[in-house]
Amino acid sequence: MIDPSAIPPLSNAVVRELEPALLRYARQRVRDEELAQDLVQETWLAASKGIASFAGRSSLKTWLVSILRRKIVDHHRRRRPTTSFEEHHAPPIEQVRETLDDRAAVALVGQALPHLPRREREAVELIDLGGAPRDEAAERMGVTRGALRVMLHRGRARLRRHLEAADLAFGS
């Protein structure tokens, strides 16, 4: 064991001498000035607590850099995402399935729409596809709002049955 009196104290002079090198080392690895300063500060705290374990087998600077290196590694570990890149950026399988189902449903609606009775098709196209307000759609079709509601209901029901037959109905 090394003689405790041979251990260099962490005096202000030692800090002034070694801190620039520690800061350079930290800046190169974290690319953030404030974070680098925080990590060096943590290094000094750890060193002051563990100075009694410094065996003198290396220089004080080497020992401090090894503490700083562990602080940097710990920092990166804490920041590491808990999911992989693919998990984070790829939609969940169920969402992919829903998107495919939606596309298939849109294609089926496109196929079934021309086969609806003319007035039901017109109501669905104006309201559901065109986004027209009901009052405007009723006026354009020359019907009452109640009649429009019946045509829209019937047209949607026919489309729903078509989708159900293909096992792509919404809400099923």
C-alpha positions, -999 to 999 in steps of 0.1 A, spaced: 0 0 0 12 35 -8 20 59 20 -10 83 24 14 113 26 26 105 -9 -9 110 -24 -11 144 -40 -39 165 -25 -66 178 -48 -55 214 -42 -66 244 -62 -32 243 -80 -38 206 -91 -73 215 -103 -61 245 -123 -33 224 -138 -53 193 -148 -88 207 -154 -81 221 -190 -70 186 -201 -100 170 -185 -123 195 -202 -107 189 -236 -111 152 -231 -148 155 -222 -156 180 -249 -143 157 -276 -165 129 -264 -198 147 -256 -197 177 -280 -216 199 -254 -197 225 -234 -221 225 -205 -223 188 -203 -185 185 -205 -182 209 -175 -207 189 -155 -189 157 -162 -156 171 -151 -172 185 -120 -186 150 -112 -151 137 -118 -136 161 -93 -162 151 -67 -156 114 -73 -118 119 -71 -121 138 -38 -142 110 -23 -119 83 -36 -85 99 -33 -76 74 -5 -80 46 -31 -55 62 -55 -26 37 -54 -1 58 -74 4 31 -100 -4 57 -126 -2 95 -127 -29 115 -110 -40 128 -145 -44 92 -158 -64 83 -128 -87 113 -132 -91 106 -169 -102 71 -161 -128 84 -137 -140 109 -163 -142 82 -189 -165 62 -166 -186 93 -161 -190 98 -198 -199 61 -204 -225 63 -176 -239 94 -192 -243 77 -226 -258 46 -210 -285 67 -193 -293 84 -226 -294 52 -246 -329 46 -260 -347 15 -246 -361 6 -280 -342 -1 -312 -343 22 -341 -366 -1 -360 -391 -3 -331 -391 34 -327 -394 43 -364 -415 14 -378 -452 14 -372 -465 -14 -350 -476 -45 -369 -513 -39 -360 -510 -3 -374 -496 -17 -406 -525 -42 -409 -550 -14 -402 -534 8 -430 -536 -21 -454 -572 -28 -444 -580 9 -449 -565 9 -484 -583 -23 -493 -616 -8 -479 -611 24 -500 -605 3 -531 -637 -17 -524 -657 14 -518 -644 28 -551 -655 -5 -568 -689 -5 -551 -698 32 -554 -708 31 -591 -732 2 -583 -752 22 -558 -785 37 -569 -778 71 -584 -793 93 -556 -776 73 -528 -743 74 -546 -747 112 -551 -754 117 -514 -724 96 -503 -701 114 -528 -713 149 -517 -712 143 -479 -685 116 -473 -662 121 -502 -667 158 -510 -671 169 -474 -701 191 -483 -723 203 -454 -757 186 -453 -777 217 -460 -756 224 -491 -758 188 -503 -796 187 -499 -799 220 -518 -776 208 -546 -796 175 -549 -829 194 -547 -842 173 -517 -851 180 -481 -825 175 -454 -845 145 -442 -846 129 -476 -809 134 -479 -804 117 -445 -824 86 -457 -804 84 -490 -771 88 -472 -781 61 -446 -791 37 -474 -760 43 -494 -737 38 -464 -756 7 -455 -751 -8 -489 -713 1 -488 -710 -14 -453 -726 -47 -465 -701 -47 -494 -672 -42 -470 -686 -68 -446 -688 -93 -474 -651 -87 -479 -644 -88 -441 -632 -52 -440 -661 -34 -424 -652 -6 -400 -658 -14 -364 -661 -51 -369 
